Amino acid sequence: AHVPLAGVLGWPIAHSRSPLLHGHWLQRYDLPGHYIPLPVRPENLLEVLRGLTKMGFVGANVTIPHKETVLQIADIVTDRAALIGAANTLIFREDGKIHADNTDGYGFISNLTQNAPDWQATRGAAAVIGAGGAARAVVASLLESGVPELRITNRTKLRAEQIKAEFGAKVVVYDWAQAGNMLEGATTVVNATSMGMTGKLPLRIPLDALSPDALVTDLVYTPLMTDLLKEAQSRGCKVVDGLGMLLHQAVPGFERWFGRRPEVDEDLRQAVL
Ligand code: NDP
C-alpha cells in the first residue's frame, strides 16, 4: 500500500505551522505518512493540484493566497466553504475529484468548547470584530451553533454589510467608531482582525460595556495573550487564545488523510509554539 502524502499549499509557505502540527501527530501515533510544505505560486495552483492527485497525495491544506481561488478548481465544494467563500482543507478522492471544505469554523468552536466548557453560543449575543476571511468562518460557525444575535463591526464597513447581506437577519452591523457599544450584553466577543499581532497595532476598543460574564477570544495567536485578552482577563472575563483554533481546524483533515482522529492537547501546543 502507498504511504499517504499530504501537505500545505501556500505562497510563501515557510512560516506555516501545519507541517509541525501534522508531523507531531504522525510521530505520536506512529503512523506511516508524510506532511510537506508545498510552495506554490498562484499561477501554478491548478497544475500543481492536478499533479498532486496523480502522485499519491490524499489531500492538502490550503493557505494564503489560495484559500479563495481553490473553490474555482475544486470539483466538489461543501456548502459551508461556499458560504464562507474560502476552503482550507482538500480531499483528493480516489476517483480523482477534489473535494474542498472549510474547517476554520469547526476549529473556532472546538477551541472554545475545549477551553471554556461552560460556554454556549445560545446564551447571548456574539460580538465579532473584523470581516475578513477568518471572520466569515467565525460568523458561519456561531450562527450554526445557534447564537441569537450576531453583532459585527469592521474598519471597512462595506465588508461587514456584505456579511449581513449573505448571512441573514441575525447579523447586526455596528459602526467601527462605536464598536464599544456592541459589547453591551454580549456573552461572546471575538477579535477576528489581524490587529494585536506581533508587529501590528493593538486592537483599541473601549471595553467599558464588557461584562465579566462574557467569554473573550482572539484569533491572533502571536502573542498568545494579546492586549485584548489581557484587558478582558483583568475585567474578570474568561479568555481563550487563538492557538487552539489553529490546532483544531487541522483535526478533520488529519483524520481523513491518515486514518486516525488526533487529539489536541498541551503537548501539541508546545510542539507548535
Ligand atoms: P483578512 O486579511 O481577510 O482580514 C483582515 C481583517 O483585519 C479585516 O477585518 C481588516 O479590516 C482588519 N484589519 C487589518 N488591519 C487593520 C487595521 N490597521 N485597523 C483595523 N482593522 C484592520 O485576514 P483573515 O481574516 O484571514 O485573518 C485575520 C486574523 O486572524 C489574522 O491575524 C490571522 O492570522 C488570524 N487567523 C487565525 C486563525 C487561527 O486558527 N487562530 C485562522 C485564520 C486566521 P479591513 O476589512 O478594514 O481591511
py3Dmol code that shows the C-alpha trace and the ligand (Angstrom):
import py3Dmol

protein = """\
ATOM      1  CA  ALA A   1       0.000   0.000   0.000  1.00  0.00           C
ATOM      2  CA  HIS A   2       1.046   3.581  -0.610  1.00  0.00           C
ATOM      3  CA  VAL A   3       2.312   5.742   2.213  1.00  0.00           C
ATOM      4  CA  PRO A   4      -0.226   8.580   2.398  1.00  0.00           C
ATOM      5  CA  LEU A   5       1.128  12.003   1.442  1.00  0.00           C
ATOM      6  CA  ALA A   6      -0.400  15.345   2.353  1.00  0.00           C
ATOM      7  CA  GLY A   7       0.843  18.908   2.626  1.00  0.00           C
ATOM      8  CA  VAL A   8       0.039  22.566   2.808  1.00  0.00           C
ATOM      9  CA  LEU A   9      -0.162  24.766  -0.292  1.00  0.00           C
ATOM     10  CA  GLY A  10       0.748  28.424   0.107  1.00  0.00           C
ATOM     11  CA  TRP A  11       2.979  31.202  -1.189  1.00  0.00           C
ATOM     12  CA  PRO A  12       5.099  31.864   0.800  1.00  0.00           C
ATOM     13  CA  ILE A  13       4.863  28.752   2.967  1.00  0.00           C
ATOM     14  CA  ALA A  14       7.996  28.770   5.146  1.00  0.00           C
ATOM     15  CA  HIS A  15       6.169  30.192   8.198  1.00  0.00           C
ATOM     16  CA  SER A  16       3.273  27.743   8.162  1.00  0.00           C
ATOM     17  CA  ARG A  17       2.945  25.713  11.346  1.00  0.00           C
ATOM     18  CA  SER A  18       0.922  22.983   9.675  1.00  0.00           C
ATOM     19  CA  PRO A  19       3.937  20.721   8.935  1.00  0.00           C
ATOM     20  CA  LEU A  20       4.920  20.856  12.630  1.00  0.00           C
ATOM     21  CA  LEU A  21       1.383  20.115  13.680  1.00  0.00           C
ATOM     22  CA  HIS A  22       0.734  17.159  11.391  1.00  0.00           C
ATOM     23  CA  GLY A  23       4.307  15.915  11.837  1.00  0.00           C
ATOM     24  CA  HIS A  24       3.794  15.829  15.592  1.00  0.00           C
ATOM     25  CA  TRP A  25       0.659  13.718  15.226  1.00  0.00           C
ATOM     26  CA  LEU A  26       2.217  11.322  12.681  1.00  0.00           C
ATOM     27  CA  GLN A  27       5.066  10.713  15.093  1.00  0.00           C
ATOM     28  CA  ARG A  28       2.909  10.476  18.190  1.00  0.00           C
ATOM     29  CA  TYR A  29       0.595   7.869  16.677  1.00  0.00           C
ATOM     30  CA  ASP A  30       3.438   6.127  14.827  1.00  0.00           C
ATOM     31  CA  LEU A  31       1.560   6.333  11.539  1.00  0.00           C
ATOM     32  CA  PRO A  32       3.045   5.897   8.072  1.00  0.00           C
ATOM     33  CA  GLY A  33       2.699   9.118   6.090  1.00  0.00           C
ATOM     34  CA  HIS A  34       4.312  12.444   5.308  1.00  0.00           C
ATOM     35  CA  TYR A  35       3.074  16.029   5.514  1.00  0.00           C
ATOM     36  CA  ILE A  36       5.062  18.517   3.471  1.00  0.00           C
ATOM     37  CA  PRO A  37       5.156  22.303   2.969  1.00  0.00           C
ATOM     38  CA  LEU A  38       4.328  22.979  -0.694  1.00  0.00           C
ATOM     39  CA  PRO A  39       5.368  26.406  -2.015  1.00  0.00           C
ATOM     40  CA  VAL A  40       3.082  27.097  -4.968  1.00  0.00           C
ATOM     41  CA  ARG A  41       2.850  30.328  -6.955  1.00  0.00           C
ATOM     42  CA  PRO A  42      -0.743  31.460  -7.627  1.00  0.00           C
ATOM     43  CA  GLU A  43      -0.400  30.949 -11.379  1.00  0.00           C
ATOM     44  CA  ASN A  44       0.633  27.309 -10.862  1.00  0.00           C
ATOM     45  CA  LEU A  45      -2.084  26.215  -8.441  1.00  0.00           C
ATOM     46  CA  LEU A  46      -4.269  24.377 -10.958  1.00  0.00           C
ATOM     47  CA  GLU A  47      -1.361  22.471 -12.482  1.00  0.00           C
ATOM     48  CA  VAL A  48       0.070  21.556  -9.071  1.00  0.00           C
ATOM     49  CA  LEU A  49      -3.276  20.280  -7.766  1.00  0.00           C
ATOM     50  CA  ARG A  50      -3.780  18.061 -10.804  1.00  0.00           C
ATOM     51  CA  GLY A  51      -0.226  16.787 -10.353  1.00  0.00           C
ATOM     52  CA  LEU A  52      -0.613  16.048  -6.647  1.00  0.00           C
ATOM     53  CA  THR A  53      -3.706  13.937  -7.264  1.00  0.00           C
ATOM     54  CA  LYS A  54      -1.593  11.780  -9.598  1.00  0.00           C
ATOM     55  CA  MET A  55       1.286  11.427  -7.124  1.00  0.00           C
ATOM     56  CA  GLY A  56      -0.343   9.573  -4.270  1.00  0.00           C
ATOM     57  CA  PHE A  57      -1.344  12.663  -2.336  1.00  0.00           C
ATOM     58  CA  VAL A  58      -4.518  12.086  -0.333  1.00  0.00           C
ATOM     59  CA  GLY A  59      -5.191  15.752   0.281  1.00  0.00           C
ATOM     60  CA  ALA A  60      -3.841  19.101   1.369  1.00  0.00           C
ATOM     61  CA  ASN A  61      -4.397  22.161   3.457  1.00  0.00           C
ATOM     62  CA  VAL A  62      -4.610  25.468   1.643  1.00  0.00           C
ATOM     63  CA  THR A  63      -3.426  28.795   2.953  1.00  0.00           C
ATOM     64  CA  ILE A  64      -2.796  32.348   1.726  1.00  0.00           C
ATOM     65  CA  PRO A  65      -3.131  33.226  -1.169  1.00  0.00           C
ATOM     66  CA  HIS A  66      -5.011  30.137  -2.397  1.00  0.00           C
ATOM     67  CA  LYS A  67      -7.937  29.796   0.015  1.00  0.00           C
ATOM     68  CA  GLU A  68     -10.442  31.575  -2.242  1.00  0.00           C
ATOM     69  CA  THR A  69      -9.186  30.587  -5.714  1.00  0.00           C
ATOM     70  CA  VAL A  70      -9.179  26.887  -4.858  1.00  0.00           C
ATOM     71  CA  LEU A  71     -13.000  26.982  -4.827  1.00  0.00           C
ATOM     72  CA  GLN A  72     -12.912  27.536  -8.602  1.00  0.00           C
ATOM     73  CA  ILE A  73     -10.695  24.499  -9.124  1.00  0.00           C
ATOM     74  CA  ALA A  74     -12.355  22.011  -6.771  1.00  0.00           C
ATOM     75  CA  ASP A  75     -14.899  19.569  -8.195  1.00  0.00           C
ATOM     76  CA  ILE A  76     -16.960  19.433  -5.009  1.00  0.00           C
ATOM     77  CA  VAL A  77     -17.300  22.360  -2.600  1.00  0.00           C
ATOM     78  CA  THR A  78     -19.095  21.909   0.730  1.00  0.00           C
ATOM     79  CA  ASP A  79     -21.949  24.309   1.480  1.00  0.00           C
ATOM     80  CA  ARG A  80     -20.060  25.937   4.314  1.00  0.00           C
ATOM     81  CA  ALA A  81     -16.930  26.501   2.209  1.00  0.00           C
ATOM     82  CA  ALA A  82     -19.132  28.094  -0.467  1.00  0.00           C
ATOM     83  CA  LEU A  83     -20.865  30.320   2.122  1.00  0.00           C
ATOM     84  CA  ILE A  84     -17.546  31.355   3.684  1.00  0.00           C
ATOM     85  CA  GLY A  85     -16.024  31.849   0.230  1.00  0.00           C
ATOM     86  CA  ALA A  86     -12.819  30.001   1.095  1.00  0.00           C
ATOM     87  CA  ALA A  87     -11.504  26.484   1.684  1.00  0.00           C
ATOM     88  CA  ASN A  88      -8.640  25.307   3.882  1.00  0.00           C
ATOM     89  CA  THR A  89      -8.892  21.519   3.578  1.00  0.00           C
ATOM     90  CA  LEU A  90      -8.828  19.454   0.388  1.00  0.00           C
ATOM     91  CA  ILE A  91      -9.503  15.767  -0.008  1.00  0.00           C
ATOM     92  CA  PHE A  92      -8.248  14.096  -3.175  1.00  0.00           C
ATOM     93  CA  ARG A  93     -10.776  11.353  -3.783  1.00  0.00           C
ATOM     94  CA  GLU A  94      -9.946   8.007  -5.329  1.00  0.00           C
ATOM     95  CA  ASP A  95     -11.991   8.890  -8.422  1.00  0.00           C
ATOM     96  CA  GLY A  96      -9.653  11.864  -8.993  1.00  0.00           C
ATOM     97  CA  LYS A  97     -12.118  14.513  -7.815  1.00  0.00           C
ATOM     98  CA  ILE A  98     -11.027  17.297  -5.483  1.00  0.00           C
ATOM     99  CA  HIS A  99     -13.295  17.950  -2.505  1.00  0.00           C
ATOM    100  CA  ALA A 100     -12.910  21.331  -0.756  1.00  0.00           C
ATOM    101  CA  ASP A 101     -14.067  22.137   2.770  1.00  0.00           C
ATOM    102  CA  ASN A 102     -13.534  24.865   5.342  1.00  0.00           C
ATOM    103  CA  THR A 103     -12.735  23.684   8.879  1.00  0.00           C
ATOM    104  CA  ASP A 104     -11.897  27.094  10.416  1.00  0.00           C
ATOM    105  CA  GLY A 105     -15.352  27.414  11.985  1.00  0.00           C
ATOM    106  CA  TYR A 106     -15.109  23.892  13.361  1.00  0.00           C
ATOM    107  CA  GLY A 107     -11.704  24.801  14.829  1.00  0.00           C
ATOM    108  CA  PHE A 108     -13.071  28.003  16.314  1.00  0.00           C
ATOM    109  CA  ILE A 109     -15.994  26.290  18.092  1.00  0.00           C
ATOM    110  CA  SER A 110     -13.915  23.267  19.213  1.00  0.00           C
ATOM    111  CA  ASN A 111     -11.316  25.583  20.760  1.00  0.00           C
ATOM    112  CA  LEU A 112     -13.998  27.335  22.825  1.00  0.00           C
ATOM    113  CA  THR A 113     -15.677  24.081  23.818  1.00  0.00           C
ATOM    114  CA  GLN A 114     -12.378  22.572  24.938  1.00  0.00           C
ATOM    115  CA  ASN A 115     -11.068  25.580  26.862  1.00  0.00           C
ATOM    116  CA  ALA A 116     -14.313  27.064  28.159  1.00  0.00           C
ATOM    117  CA  PRO A 117     -16.570  24.038  28.747  1.00  0.00           C
ATOM    118  CA  ASP A 118     -19.360  26.237  30.218  1.00  0.00           C
ATOM    119  CA  TRP A 119     -19.512  28.405  27.092  1.00  0.00           C
ATOM    120  CA  GLN A 120     -22.583  28.166  24.891  1.00  0.00           C
ATOM    121  CA  ALA A 121     -23.320  30.171  21.767  1.00  0.00           C
ATOM    122  CA  THR A 122     -27.040  30.111  22.570  1.00  0.00           C
ATOM    123  CA  ARG A 123     -26.614  32.058  25.824  1.00  0.00           C
ATOM    124  CA  GLY A 124     -26.467  35.545  24.295  1.00  0.00           C
ATOM    125  CA  ALA A 125     -25.345  37.896  21.574  1.00  0.00           C
ATOM    126  CA  ALA A 126     -21.920  37.483  19.987  1.00  0.00           C
ATOM    127  CA  ALA A 127     -19.765  40.481  19.011  1.00  0.00           C
ATOM    128  CA  VAL A 128     -17.338  39.840  16.144  1.00  0.00           C
ATOM    129  CA  ILE A 129     -14.658  42.426  15.351  1.00  0.00           C
ATOM    130  CA  GLY A 130     -13.437  42.099  11.764  1.00  0.00           C
ATOM    131  CA  ALA A 131     -14.978  40.981   8.482  1.00  0.00           C
ATOM    132  CA  GLY A 132     -12.160  39.248   6.595  1.00  0.00           C
ATOM    133  CA  GLY A 133     -11.926  35.591   5.604  1.00  0.00           C
ATOM    134  CA  ALA A 134     -11.461  34.333   9.164  1.00  0.00           C
ATOM    135  CA  ALA A 135     -14.378  36.424  10.415  1.00  0.00           C
ATOM    136  CA  ARG A 136     -16.652  34.844   7.799  1.00  0.00           C
ATOM    137  CA  ALA A 137     -15.800  31.363   9.114  1.00  0.00           C
ATOM    138  CA  VAL A 138     -16.400  32.533  12.704  1.00  0.00           C
ATOM    139  CA  VAL A 139     -19.761  34.088  11.783  1.00  0.00           C
ATOM    140  CA  ALA A 140     -20.895  30.941   9.954  1.00  0.00           C
ATOM    141  CA  SER A 141     -19.979  28.709  12.894  1.00  0.00           C
ATOM    142  CA  LEU A 142     -21.582  30.935  15.536  1.00  0.00           C
ATOM    143  CA  LEU A 143     -24.832  31.123  13.561  1.00  0.00           C
ATOM    144  CA  GLU A 144     -24.764  27.370  13.058  1.00  0.00           C
ATOM    145  CA  SER A 145     -24.237  26.967  16.825  1.00  0.00           C
ATOM    146  CA  GLY A 146     -27.455  28.904  17.458  1.00  0.00           C
ATOM    147  CA  VAL A 147     -26.253  32.337  18.559  1.00  0.00           C
ATOM    148  CA  PRO A 148     -29.402  34.501  18.967  1.00  0.00           C
ATOM    149  CA  GLU A 149     -27.796  37.691  17.617  1.00  0.00           C
ATOM    150  CA  LEU A 150     -24.550  38.311  15.810  1.00  0.00           C
ATOM    151  CA  ARG A 151     -23.081  41.802  16.002  1.00  0.00           C
ATOM    152  CA  ILE A 152     -20.240  42.727  13.692  1.00  0.00           C
ATOM    153  CA  THR A 153     -18.010  45.718  13.100  1.00  0.00           C
ATOM    154  CA  ASN A 154     -15.199  46.333  10.655  1.00  0.00           C
ATOM    155  CA  ARG A 155     -12.945  49.227   9.699  1.00  0.00           C
ATOM    156  CA  THR A 156     -14.230  48.873   6.135  1.00  0.00           C
ATOM    157  CA  LYS A 157     -17.951  48.851   6.862  1.00  0.00           C
ATOM    158  CA  LEU A 158     -18.911  47.501   3.431  1.00  0.00           C
ATOM    159  CA  ARG A 159     -17.351  44.120   4.229  1.00  0.00           C
ATOM    160  CA  ALA A 160     -19.478  43.839   7.391  1.00  0.00           C
ATOM    161  CA  GLU A 161     -22.574  44.825   5.406  1.00  0.00           C
ATOM    162  CA  GLN A 162     -21.772  42.136   2.836  1.00  0.00           C
ATOM    163  CA  ILE A 163     -21.669  39.575   5.652  1.00  0.00           C
ATOM    164  CA  LYS A 164     -25.081  40.765   6.827  1.00  0.00           C
ATOM    165  CA  ALA A 165     -26.460  40.507   3.288  1.00  0.00           C
ATOM    166  CA  GLU A 166     -25.153  36.949   2.917  1.00  0.00           C
ATOM    167  CA  PHE A 167     -25.665  35.529   6.405  1.00  0.00           C
ATOM    168  CA  GLY A 168     -29.073  36.975   7.217  1.00  0.00           C
ATOM    169  CA  ALA A 169     -31.296  38.679   9.709  1.00  0.00           C
ATOM    170  CA  LYS A 170     -29.490  37.764  12.933  1.00  0.00           C
ATOM    171  CA  VAL A 171     -26.498  39.857  11.840  1.00  0.00           C
ATOM    172  CA  VAL A 172     -26.392  43.477  13.096  1.00  0.00           C
ATOM    173  CA  VAL A 173     -23.712  45.840  11.767  1.00  0.00           C
ATOM    174  CA  TYR A 174     -22.111  48.405  14.099  1.00  0.00           C
ATOM    175  CA  ASP A 175     -20.034  51.422  13.118  1.00  0.00           C
ATOM    176  CA  TRP A 176     -16.309  50.964  13.704  1.00  0.00           C
ATOM    177  CA  ALA A 177     -16.250  54.239  15.646  1.00  0.00           C
ATOM    178  CA  GLN A 178     -18.936  52.904  18.010  1.00  0.00           C
ATOM    179  CA  ALA A 179     -17.563  49.373  18.300  1.00  0.00           C
ATOM    180  CA  GLY A 180     -17.597  49.613  22.117  1.00  0.00           C
ATOM    181  CA  ASN A 181     -21.414  49.760  22.038  1.00  0.00           C
ATOM    182  CA  MET A 182     -21.745  46.289  20.628  1.00  0.00           C
ATOM    183  CA  LEU A 183     -20.190  44.774  23.746  1.00  0.00           C
ATOM    184  CA  GLU A 184     -23.239  45.729  25.822  1.00  0.00           C
ATOM    185  CA  GLY A 185     -24.840  42.444  26.894  1.00  0.00           C
ATOM    186  CA  ALA A 186     -22.642  40.334  24.579  1.00  0.00           C
ATOM    187  CA  THR A 187     -21.673  36.923  26.012  1.00  0.00           C
ATOM    188  CA  THR A 188     -19.150  36.039  23.282  1.00  0.00           C
ATOM    189  CA  VAL A 189     -16.575  38.542  21.998  1.00  0.00           C
ATOM    190  CA  VAL A 190     -14.177  37.688  19.161  1.00  0.00           C
ATOM    191  CA  ASN A 191     -11.279  39.598  17.626  1.00  0.00           C
ATOM    192  CA  ALA A 192     -11.162  38.336  14.045  1.00  0.00           C
ATOM    193  CA  THR A 193      -8.924  41.141  12.755  1.00  0.00           C
ATOM    194  CA  SER A 194      -5.152  40.862  12.488  1.00  0.00           C
ATOM    195  CA  MET A 195      -4.738  43.711  14.993  1.00  0.00           C
ATOM    196  CA  GLY A 196      -2.844  42.735  18.113  1.00  0.00           C
ATOM    197  CA  MET A 197      -0.437  40.525  16.174  1.00  0.00           C
ATOM    198  CA  THR A 198       3.236  40.983  16.960  1.00  0.00           C
ATOM    199  CA  GLY A 199       4.419  43.846  14.765  1.00  0.00           C
ATOM    200  CA  LYS A 200       0.929  45.311  14.237  1.00  0.00           C
ATOM    201  CA  LEU A 201      -1.045  47.869  16.237  1.00  0.00           C
ATOM    202  CA  PRO A 202      -3.068  46.566  19.164  1.00  0.00           C
ATOM    203  CA  LEU A 203      -6.852  46.464  18.842  1.00  0.00           C
ATOM    204  CA  ARG A 204      -8.198  49.553  20.598  1.00  0.00           C
ATOM    205  CA  ILE A 205     -11.853  49.220  21.503  1.00  0.00           C
ATOM    206  CA  PRO A 206     -13.335  50.706  24.683  1.00  0.00           C
ATOM    207  CA  LEU A 207     -14.209  47.799  26.967  1.00  0.00           C
ATOM    208  CA  ASP A 208     -16.386  49.719  29.464  1.00  0.00           C
ATOM    209  CA  ALA A 209     -19.513  47.861  28.353  1.00  0.00           C
ATOM    210  CA  LEU A 210     -17.824  44.434  28.524  1.00  0.00           C
ATOM    211  CA  SER A 211     -19.498  42.177  31.096  1.00  0.00           C
ATOM    212  CA  PRO A 212     -17.333  39.861  33.252  1.00  0.00           C
ATOM    213  CA  ASP A 213     -19.726  37.087  32.192  1.00  0.00           C
ATOM    214  CA  ALA A 214     -18.539  37.350  28.589  1.00  0.00           C
ATOM    215  CA  LEU A 215     -16.117  34.914  27.013  1.00  0.00           C
ATOM    216  CA  VAL A 216     -13.449  36.782  25.035  1.00  0.00           C
ATOM    217  CA  THR A 217     -11.355  35.097  22.352  1.00  0.00           C
ATOM    218  CA  ASP A 218      -8.803  36.254  19.819  1.00  0.00           C
ATOM    219  CA  LEU A 219      -7.921  34.631  16.508  1.00  0.00           C
ATOM    220  CA  VAL A 220      -4.442  36.133  16.744  1.00  0.00           C
ATOM    221  CA  TYR A 221      -2.032  33.680  18.409  1.00  0.00           C
ATOM    222  CA  THR A 222       1.292  35.531  18.224  1.00  0.00           C
ATOM    223  CA  PRO A 223       1.404  36.593  21.014  1.00  0.00           C
ATOM    224  CA  LEU A 224      -0.851  34.093  22.771  1.00  0.00           C
ATOM    225  CA  MET A 225      -2.071  36.743  25.206  1.00  0.00           C
ATOM    226  CA  THR A 226      -2.964  39.816  23.157  1.00  0.00           C
ATOM    227  CA  ASP A 227      -3.663  43.153  24.845  1.00  0.00           C
ATOM    228  CA  LEU A 228      -7.377  42.494  24.286  1.00  0.00           C
ATOM    229  CA  LEU A 229      -7.216  39.180  26.145  1.00  0.00           C
ATOM    230  CA  LYS A 230      -5.112  40.652  28.964  1.00  0.00           C
ATOM    231  CA  GLU A 231      -7.516  43.527  29.475  1.00  0.00           C
ATOM    232  CA  ALA A 232     -10.568  41.258  29.314  1.00  0.00           C
ATOM    233  CA  GLN A 233      -8.993  38.887  31.820  1.00  0.00           C
ATOM    234  CA  SER A 234      -8.298  41.758  34.219  1.00  0.00           C
ATOM    235  CA  ARG A 235     -12.020  42.587  33.991  1.00  0.00           C
ATOM    236  CA  GLY A 236     -12.877  39.065  35.128  1.00  0.00           C
ATOM    237  CA  CYS A 237     -13.745  37.591  31.723  1.00  0.00           C
ATOM    238  CA  LYS A 238     -12.886  34.063  30.725  1.00  0.00           C
ATOM    239  CA  VAL A 239     -10.405  34.304  27.822  1.00  0.00           C
ATOM    240  CA  VAL A 240      -9.317  31.770  25.180  1.00  0.00           C
ATOM    241  CA  ASP A 241      -6.331  32.359  22.900  1.00  0.00           C
ATOM    242  CA  GLY A 242      -6.275  31.640  19.154  1.00  0.00           C
ATOM    243  CA  LEU A 243      -3.723  28.830  19.021  1.00  0.00           C
ATOM    244  CA  GLY A 244      -6.312  26.159  19.805  1.00  0.00           C
ATOM    245  CA  MET A 245      -8.336  27.170  16.733  1.00  0.00           C
ATOM    246  CA  LEU A 246      -5.312  26.527  14.528  1.00  0.00           C
ATOM    247  CA  LEU A 247      -4.797  23.121  16.133  1.00  0.00           C
ATOM    248  CA  HIS A 248      -8.454  22.052  15.992  1.00  0.00           C
ATOM    249  CA  GLN A 249      -9.003  23.137  12.360  1.00  0.00           C
ATOM    250  CA  ALA A 250      -6.364  20.559  11.390  1.00  0.00           C
ATOM    251  CA  VAL A 251      -8.179  17.612  13.013  1.00  0.00           C
ATOM    252  CA  PRO A 252     -10.710  16.696  10.269  1.00  0.00           C
ATOM    253  CA  GLY A 253      -8.057  16.696   7.536  1.00  0.00           C
ATOM    254  CA  PHE A 254      -5.602  14.598   9.528  1.00  0.00           C
ATOM    255  CA  GLU A 255      -8.294  12.068  10.398  1.00  0.00           C
ATOM    256  CA  ARG A 256      -9.384  11.769   6.789  1.00  0.00           C
ATOM    257  CA  TRP A 257      -5.870  11.511   5.295  1.00  0.00           C
ATOM    258  CA  PHE A 258      -4.091   9.382   7.876  1.00  0.00           C
ATOM    259  CA  GLY A 259      -6.973   7.382   9.364  1.00  0.00           C
ATOM    260  CA  ARG A 260      -6.855   8.366  12.999  1.00  0.00           C
ATOM    261  CA  ARG A 261      -8.653  11.143  14.850  1.00  0.00           C
ATOM    262  CA  PRO A 262      -5.842  13.075  16.590  1.00  0.00           C
ATOM    263  CA  GLU A 263      -6.009  14.780  19.972  1.00  0.00           C
ATOM    264  CA  VAL A 264      -5.417  18.442  20.692  1.00  0.00           C
ATOM    265  CA  ASP A 265      -3.565  18.784  23.980  1.00  0.00           C
ATOM    266  CA  GLU A 266      -0.776  20.643  25.764  1.00  0.00           C
ATOM    267  CA  ASP A 267       1.969  18.521  24.129  1.00  0.00           C
ATOM    268  CA  LEU A 268       0.729  19.596  20.719  1.00  0.00           C
ATOM    269  CA  ARG A 269       0.592  23.266  21.755  1.00  0.00           C
ATOM    270  CA  GLN A 270       4.196  23.067  22.916  1.00  0.00           C
ATOM    271  CA  ALA A 271       5.268  21.343  19.696  1.00  0.00           C
ATOM    272  CA  VAL A 272       3.719  24.059  17.552  1.00  0.00           C
ATOM    273  CA  LEU A 273       4.686  27.162  19.567  1.00  0.00           C
TER     274      LEU A 273
END
"""
ligand_1 = """\
48
NDP
P -8.036 39.233 6.191
O -6.897 39.944 5.563
O -9.060 38.545 5.351
O -8.830 40.280 7.153
C -8.120 41.139 7.993
C -9.091 41.822 8.958
O -8.328 42.665 9.853
C -10.108 42.723 8.280
O -11.286 42.769 9.057
C -9.367 44.082 8.300
O -10.212 45.196 8.195
C -8.749 44.025 9.693
N -7.605 44.925 9.845
C -6.338 44.734 9.420
N -5.561 45.776 9.752
C -6.363 46.668 10.401
C -6.149 47.939 10.986
N -4.937 48.521 10.988
N -7.205 48.558 11.569
C -8.432 47.970 11.571
N -8.693 46.766 11.047
C -7.677 46.118 10.460
O -7.370 38.215 7.215
P -8.001 36.897 7.872
O -9.440 37.132 8.102
O -7.592 35.720 7.065
O -7.207 36.803 9.252
C -7.444 37.701 10.321
C -6.575 37.288 11.501
O -6.990 36.030 12.006
C -5.083 37.131 11.152
O -4.324 37.663 12.216
C -4.893 35.647 11.083
O -3.577 35.246 11.424
C -5.881 35.165 12.119
N -6.341 33.792 11.859
C -6.199 32.868 12.852
C -6.656 31.590 12.680
C -6.487 30.617 13.797
O -6.628 29.424 13.547
N -6.239 31.048 15.014
C -7.287 31.153 11.421
C -7.397 32.209 10.436
C -6.929 33.470 10.657
P -10.499 45.817 6.706
O -11.561 44.963 6.098
O -10.966 47.199 7.008
O -9.205 45.780 5.950
"""
view = py3Dmol.view(width=600, height=400)
view.addModel(protein, "pdb")
view.setStyle({"model": 0}, {"cartoon": {"style": "trace"}})
view.addModel(ligand_1, "xyz")
view.setStyle({"model": 1}, {"stick": {}})
view.zoomTo()
view.show()
